[in-house]
């Protein structure tokens, strides 16, 4: 039931069932296939999107097709709040990484909720601050870290413990070099070079369609000045 689901979203967690019921009635369900574009950067739209199922990414791209991934959204997350609040064009392009189901809330309906319950505004500001902090971290990373260090940090961030790949290694799903380049804000060529050197050094290896990353990869990297 949508009301029970809305309770799990921090933005609406404090609301009463009667309020959640009203929100559920205002939401429009939409479905997107993997690879679909929900909206493009600079599009003039102001709806708020809540992720009911699937995964999506916010990204920037240039004329040559290179991408920078700004954020990922999974079940319970929401996006589109910037244009909803200021009425200006979208700040990024949103693409479905998998088949996804979204609930869409119009600007008028959401602003009506804010007027009735200021706590929603507080929850929204908390999320905005968290995203701003992450954006600051990404800017710092882009400015000061070498491609290889940014690459390892990104690989480790999405890795899980799995001793089937060998003690001391973490495991994560395999990504293309283009996808990795987008995630760390680099070129595909630079990522390919780094991955080759990391593999040669034994810091990263492939096994059964997965990537295995040494738990102490960053320490190993600092001890090797060839990468």
C-alpha positions in Angstrom: 0.0 0.0 0.0 1.4 3.4 -1.0 0.6 4.9 2.4 2.9 2.4 4.2 5.6 3.0 1.6 5.4 6.8 2.0 5.9 6.4 5.8 9.4 4.9 5.0 10.5 8.1 3.1 12.2 10.6 5.5 10.4 13.4 3.7 7.0 12.2 4.8 7.8 9.9 7.8 6.3 12.3 10.4 2.9 12.7 8.7 -0.4 11.2 9.8 -2.1 8.5 7.8 -4.8 11.0 6.7 -2.1 13.2 5.3 -0.3 10.3 3.6 -3.6 9.2 2.1 -4.0 12.7 0.6 -0.4 12.6 -0.8 -1.0 9.1 -2.3 -4.1 10.4 -4.1 -2.1 13.2 -5.6 0.8 11.0 -6.8 0.9 9.8 -10.4 2.6 6.5 -11.1 5.0 6.3 -14.1 7.2 3.5 -15.4 10.5 3.8 -17.3 12.5 1.1 -19.1 16.3 0.8 -18.5 18.1 3.5 -20.4 15.1 5.8 -20.5 15.6 9.5 -19.9 13.2 10.9 -17.2 14.2 14.5 -18.0 17.1 16.3 -19.7 19.3 19.0 -18.2 17.7 22.5 -18.7 14.3 21.0 -19.3 11.6 23.3 -18.0 9.6 21.0 -15.7 8.9 21.2 -12.0 7.6 17.8 -10.8 9.0 16.0 -7.8 9.9 12.3 -8.4 9.9 9.6 -5.7 11.6 6.2 -6.5 9.3 3.3 -5.8 11.4 0.7 -7.6 14.6 0.5 -9.7 17.7 2.6 -9.8 18.4 5.9 -11.6 21.3 8.3 -12.0 21.8 12.0 -12.3 24.4 12.9 -14.9 26.0 15.6 -17.0 27.3 14.8 -20.5 29.2 16.6 -23.3 28.9 16.6 -27.1 31.4 13.8 -27.3 29.4 11.5 -25.1 31.6 11.6 -22.0 29.6 11.5 -18.8 29.9 12.6 -15.2 27.6 10.8 -12.8 26.5 13.2 -10.0 24.3 10.9 -7.9 22.4 7.6 -7.8 18.8 7.1 -6.7 17.2 4.0 -5.3 14.0 3.0 -3.7 12.8 5.7 -1.2 14.9 8.5 -2.7 13.5 11.5 -4.5 14.8 14.0 -7.0 13.7 17.1 -9.0 13.5 19.3 -5.9 15.7 22.1 -7.2 13.5 23.0 -10.2 10.4 22.4 -8.0 11.6 25.1 -5.6 13.0 27.7 -8.0 11.1 27.0 -11.2 14.3 27.0 -13.3 15.5 24.4 -15.8 16.7 21.0 -14.6 20.2 21.0 -13.2 21.1 17.5 -14.6 19.8 14.7 -16.8 18.2 11.7 -15.0 18.5 8.3 -16.6 17.0 5.0 -15.5 19.8 2.5 -14.7 17.2 -0.3 -14.6 13.5 -0.7 -15.2 12.0 1.8 -12.7 8.7 2.9 -11.2 8.2 6.4 -9.9 5.6 8.4 -8.1 5.3 12.0 -9.5 4.0 14.9 -7.4 3.3 18.2 -9.1 4.8 21.5 -7.9 1.5 22.9 -6.9 0.6 19.8 -4.8 4.0 19.7 -3.1 4.0 23.4 -2.3 0.5 23.0 -0.9 2.0 20.3 1.4 4.8 22.7 2.5 2.3 25.4 3.4 0.3 22.9 5.6 3.3 21.2 7.3 6.6 23.1 7.6 8.3 19.9 8.9 8.4 18.7 5.3 10.5 21.8 4.5 12.9 20.9 7.3 13.2 17.3 6.0 13.8 18.7 2.5 16.5 21.1 3.6 18.2 18.2 5.4 18.4 16.2 2.2 19.6 19.3 0.3 22.4 19.8 2.8 23.5 16.2 2.5 23.6 16.4 -1.3 25.5 19.7 -1.1 28.1 18.0 1.2 28.5 15.2 -1.3 28.8 17.7 -4.1 31.6 19.4 -2.2 33.4 16.1 -1.6 33.2 15.3 -5.3 34.5 18.8 -6.2 37.4 18.3 -3.8 38.0 14.8 -5.3 38.1 16.2 -8.8 40.4 19.0 -7.8 43.0 17.2 -5.7 43.0 13.5 -6.2 44.8 11.6 -8.9 42.6 9.5 -11.3 43.9 6.3 -9.8 43.0 7.3 -6.2 39.6 8.5 -7.3 39.0 5.3 -9.2 40.0 3.1 -6.2 37.8 5.0 -3.8 34.9 4.6 -6.1 35.5 0.9 -6.5 35.8 0.4 -2.8 32.7 2.5 -2.1 30.5 0.0 -3.9 32.3 -3.2 -2.9 31.3 -5.9 -0.4 33.2 -8.5 1.5 33.4 -11.9 -0.3 36.2 -14.2 0.5 35.4 -16.3 -2.6 37.7 -14.0 -4.5 40.5 -14.4 -2.0 41.3 -13.2 1.4 41.9 -9.5 1.6 39.7 -8.6 -1.4 36.3 -7.0 -1.7 33.9 -7.8 -4.5 31.6 -5.6 -6.7 29.8 -5.8 -9.9 31.8 -5.2 -13.0 31.5 -1.8 -14.7 32.6 -0.6 -18.1 35.4 1.9 -18.3 33.0 4.5 -19.7 30.8 4.0 -16.6 33.7 4.3 -14.3 34.9 7.4 -16.1 31.5 9.0 -15.6 31.5 8.2 -11.9 34.9 9.8 -11.2 34.8 12.6 -13.7 37.6 11.5 -15.9 38.1 10.2 -19.5 37.6 6.6 -20.6 41.2 6.5 -21.8 42.6 7.6 -18.4 40.4 5.0 -16.6 41.5 2.2 -19.0 45.2 3.1 -18.4 44.7 3.1 -14.6 42.7 -0.2 -14.6 45.5 -1.8 -16.6 48.2 -0.6 -14.1 46.0 -1.6 -11.1 45.5 -5.0 -12.6 49.3 -5.4 -13.3 50.0 -4.4 -9.7 47.5 -7.0 -8.3 45.4 -4.3 -6.7 42.3 -5.0 -8.9 41.5 -8.2 -10.7 38.5 -9.7 -12.5 36.8 -13.0 -11.5 33.6 -14.6 -12.9 32.2 -11.3 -14.1 33.1 -9.4 -10.9 35.8 -6.9 -9.9 37.9 -7.8 -6.9 39.6 -4.9 -5.1 42.2 -5.3 -2.5 41.0 -4.0 0.9 44.2 -2.1 1.4 44.2 -0.8 -2.2 44.7 2.8 -1.2 47.7 1.9 1.0 49.2 -0.2 -1.8 48.7 2.7 -4.2 50.5 5.1 -1.9 53.5 2.7 -1.7 53.6 2.5 -5.5 54.4 5.7 -7.3 54.2 4.2 -10.8 50.4 4.6 -11.0 
